[in-house]
Amino acid sequence: MAHYVGPKCRLCRRENMKLFLKGERCYTESCAFDRRQYAPGQHGQGRAKYSAYGEQLREKQKVKRLYGVLERQFRNYFHKAARQRGVTGENLIVLLESRLDNMVYRMGFAESRSEARQLVRHGHFLVNGKKADIPSALVRPGDVISLREKSRSIAKIKASLETAQQRGIPRWLELNAADFEGKVVALPRRDEITMPMREQLIVELYSK
């Protein structure tokens, strides 16, 4: 599946906020965004003036980059959200949060969503006891995500779990670090997702 493979810190600078795309590095002094808080490129330090359309486009790009999806897949999520009951923008965010790679990241098995995507693609995880290697698979309340037995000695995953336990995991998830498994207790409510996102601008953009 296609995905962005360029410099990740460049994306944070483009969106003028930390997207935490590089995991633990984003919390250190090595974070490029902290050192250069302006857009990349020759004219990056100039004043950005956005029209209404420009603001809508930037918000869409930010959310796409945050969850690591490309345009066609993101648009499909939007159309699915629009068909569901409730507020389209909130449905969109919940769908993105329901991705398997995002849940692996939220539970603390990986330091970033891109790292979680790679782990899932390499077949390190089970969902309800069955192998799951599709990062975009949507999980449901009650699903149990566990690390395969042969993968439990990976030092990187152990370190990520230790860090996650220190920082805490979202209330809609349960983590049993000793058994290398977590449970989806519920899907998150929009007010429980603290990353600043103005999803209504995305709805306005796609509704034109």
C-alpha positions as CSV (number, residue, x, y, z in Angstrom):
1,M,0.0,0.0,0.0
2,A,1.3,3.4,-0.9
3,H,2.4,5.8,1.9
4,Y,4.5,8.9,2.4
5,V,8.2,8.1,2.7
6,G,9.7,11.6,2.7
7,P,11.1,13.6,5.7
8,K,8.5,13.5,8.5
9,C,9.7,16.7,10.3
10,R,9.0,18.6,7.1
11,L,5.3,17.7,7.4
12,C,5.1,19.1,11.0
13,R,6.7,22.3,9.9
14,R,4.4,22.6,6.9
15,E,1.3,22.3,9.2
16,N,2.9,24.5,11.9
17,M,2.3,22.1,14.7
18,K,3.8,18.9,16.1
19,L,2.2,15.8,14.6
20,F,4.4,13.4,16.6
21,L,5.3,11.5,13.5
22,K,8.7,10.3,14.8
23,G,7.7,9.1,18.2
24,E,10.0,9.7,21.1
25,R,12.3,12.0,19.1
26,C,9.4,14.5,19.0
27,Y,9.7,14.9,22.8
28,T,13.4,15.7,22.7
29,E,15.6,18.7,21.9
30,S,16.4,17.0,18.5
31,C,12.9,17.7,17.2
32,A,13.3,19.8,14.0
33,F,10.0,21.6,14.6
34,D,11.2,23.0,17.9
35,R,14.4,24.3,16.2
36,R,12.7,25.7,13.1
37,Q,9.1,26.6,13.7
38,Y,8.4,27.9,10.2
39,A,7.3,26.2,7.0
40,P,9.9,24.4,4.9
41,G,11.2,25.8,1.6
42,Q,12.7,29.0,0.3
43,H,9.8,31.2,1.4
44,G,8.9,29.3,4.5
45,Q,9.6,32.2,6.8
46,G,7.3,34.5,5.0
47,R,3.9,35.4,6.4
48,A,1.3,32.8,5.3
49,K,-2.0,34.2,4.2
50,Y,-4.8,31.7,3.6
51,S,-8.1,32.1,2.0
52,A,-11.1,30.1,3.3
53,Y,-10.3,27.4,0.8
54,G,-6.7,27.5,1.9
55,E,-7.6,26.9,5.6
56,Q,-9.9,24.0,4.6
57,L,-7.1,22.4,2.5
58,R,-4.5,22.8,5.2
59,E,-6.8,21.2,7.8
60,K,-7.4,18.2,5.5
61,Q,-3.7,17.8,4.8
62,K,-2.9,18.0,8.6
63,V,-5.4,15.2,9.5
64,K,-4.2,13.1,6.5
65,R,-0.6,13.4,7.6
66,L,-1.4,12.8,11.3
67,Y,-3.0,9.4,10.5
68,G,-0.7,8.6,7.6
69,V,-3.3,8.1,4.9
70,L,-3.2,9.3,1.3
71,E,-5.9,11.2,-0.6
72,R,-8.0,8.4,-2.1
73,Q,-8.2,6.5,1.1
74,F,-9.0,9.6,3.1
75,R,-11.8,10.6,0.7
76,N,-13.2,7.0,1.0
77,Y,-13.2,7.5,4.8
78,F,-15.1,10.8,4.4
79,H,-17.8,9.2,2.1
80,K,-18.2,6.4,4.7
81,A,-18.5,8.9,7.5
82,A,-21.1,10.9,5.5
83,R,-23.3,7.7,5.1
84,Q,-23.3,7.0,8.9
85,R,-25.7,8.5,11.4
86,G,-24.4,11.5,13.4
87,V,-22.1,14.4,12.6
88,T,-20.0,13.6,9.5
89,G,-16.8,15.3,10.8
90,E,-16.9,13.4,14.1
91,N,-17.6,10.2,12.3
92,L,-14.6,10.8,10.1
93,I,-12.2,11.2,13.1
94,V,-13.6,8.1,14.9
95,L,-13.1,6.0,11.7
96,L,-9.5,7.1,11.5
97,E,-9.0,6.4,15.2
98,S,-10.5,2.9,14.6
99,R,-7.7,1.8,12.3
100,L,-5.6,-1.1,13.5
101,D,-2.3,0.7,13.1
102,N,-3.7,3.7,15.2
103,M,-4.9,1.3,17.9
104,V,-1.5,-0.4,18.1
105,Y,0.1,3.0,18.4
106,R,-2.4,4.2,21.0
107,M,-1.9,1.1,23.1
108,G,1.9,1.8,23.2
109,F,3.2,-1.1,21.1
110,A,4.9,1.5,18.8
111,E,6.3,5.0,19.2
112,S,4.5,6.4,16.1
113,R,1.8,5.5,13.7
114,S,4.2,4.8,10.9
115,E,6.1,2.4,13.2
116,A,2.9,0.7,14.1
117,R,1.9,0.4,10.5
118,Q,5.2,-1.3,9.7
119,L,4.8,-3.7,12.7
120,V,1.2,-4.6,11.5
121,R,2.3,-5.1,7.9
122,H,5.1,-7.5,9.1
123,G,2.5,-9.7,10.8
124,H,3.5,-9.1,14.5
125,F,-0.1,-8.8,15.7
126,L,-3.2,-10.8,16.2
127,V,-6.8,-9.5,16.5
128,N,-9.0,-11.9,18.5
129,G,-6.4,-14.6,18.1
130,K,-6.2,-14.3,14.3
131,K,-3.3,-12.9,12.3
132,A,-3.9,-9.3,11.2
133,D,-1.5,-7.6,8.8
134,I,-3.7,-4.9,7.2
135,P,-3.0,-1.5,8.9
136,S,-6.3,0.0,7.7
137,A,-8.5,-2.7,9.1
138,L,-11.1,-1.2,11.4
139,V,-11.4,-2.6,15.0
140,R,-14.5,-2.7,17.1
141,P,-15.3,-2.5,20.8
142,G,-14.4,-5.8,22.4
143,D,-11.6,-6.7,20.0
144,V,-8.4,-7.9,21.6
145,I,-5.1,-6.9,20.0
146,S,-2.2,-9.0,21.0
147,L,1.5,-9.4,20.1
148,R,2.5,-12.7,18.6
149,E,4.5,-15.0,20.8
150,K,7.6,-14.9,18.6
151,S,7.5,-11.1,18.6
152,R,7.5,-10.6,22.3
153,S,11.3,-10.5,22.6
154,I,11.7,-7.4,20.3
155,A,13.4,-4.8,22.4
156,K,11.9,-1.9,20.5
157,I,8.3,-3.0,21.4
158,K,9.2,-3.6,25.0
159,A,10.7,-0.1,25.3
160,S,7.6,1.4,23.7
161,L,5.3,-0.3,26.1
162,E,7.3,0.9,29.1
163,T,7.1,4.5,27.8
164,A,3.3,4.1,27.2
165,Q,2.7,2.9,30.7
166,Q,4.5,5.9,32.1
167,R,2.5,8.4,29.9
168,G,-0.8,6.5,30.2
169,I,-3.1,5.2,27.4
170,P,-6.5,6.5,26.4
171,R,-9.5,5.6,28.6
172,W,-11.2,3.7,25.8
173,L,-8.4,1.1,25.7
174,E,-7.1,-1.4,28.2
175,L,-3.5,-2.6,28.2
176,N,-2.1,-5.7,29.8
177,A,1.6,-5.2,29.2
178,A,2.6,-8.4,31.0
179,D,0.6,-10.4,28.4
180,F,1.4,-8.1,25.5
181,E,-2.2,-7.5,24.7
182,G,-4.8,-4.7,24.8
183,K,-8.5,-4.5,24.5
184,V,-10.7,-2.0,22.7
185,V,-13.2,-1.1,25.4
186,A,-15.1,1.4,23.3
187,L,-14.6,3.7,20.3
188,P,-13.5,7.2,21.4
189,R,-15.8,10.1,21.6
190,R,-14.8,13.2,19.7
191,D,-14.2,15.2,22.9
192,E,-11.7,12.5,24.1
193,I,-9.4,13.1,21.1
194,T,-7.3,16.0,22.2
195,M,-5.2,16.6,19.1
196,P,-6.4,20.0,17.7
197,M,-8.5,19.2,14.6
198,R,-11.2,21.3,12.9
199,E,-12.9,18.5,11.1
200,Q,-15.8,20.8,10.0
201,L,-13.4,22.5,7.6
202,I,-12.8,19.2,6.0
203,V,-16.5,18.6,5.6
204,E,-16.9,22.0,4.0
205,L,-14.0,21.3,1.6
206,Y,-15.4,18.0,0.4
207,S,-19.0,19.3,0.3
208,K,-18.2,21.9,-2.4
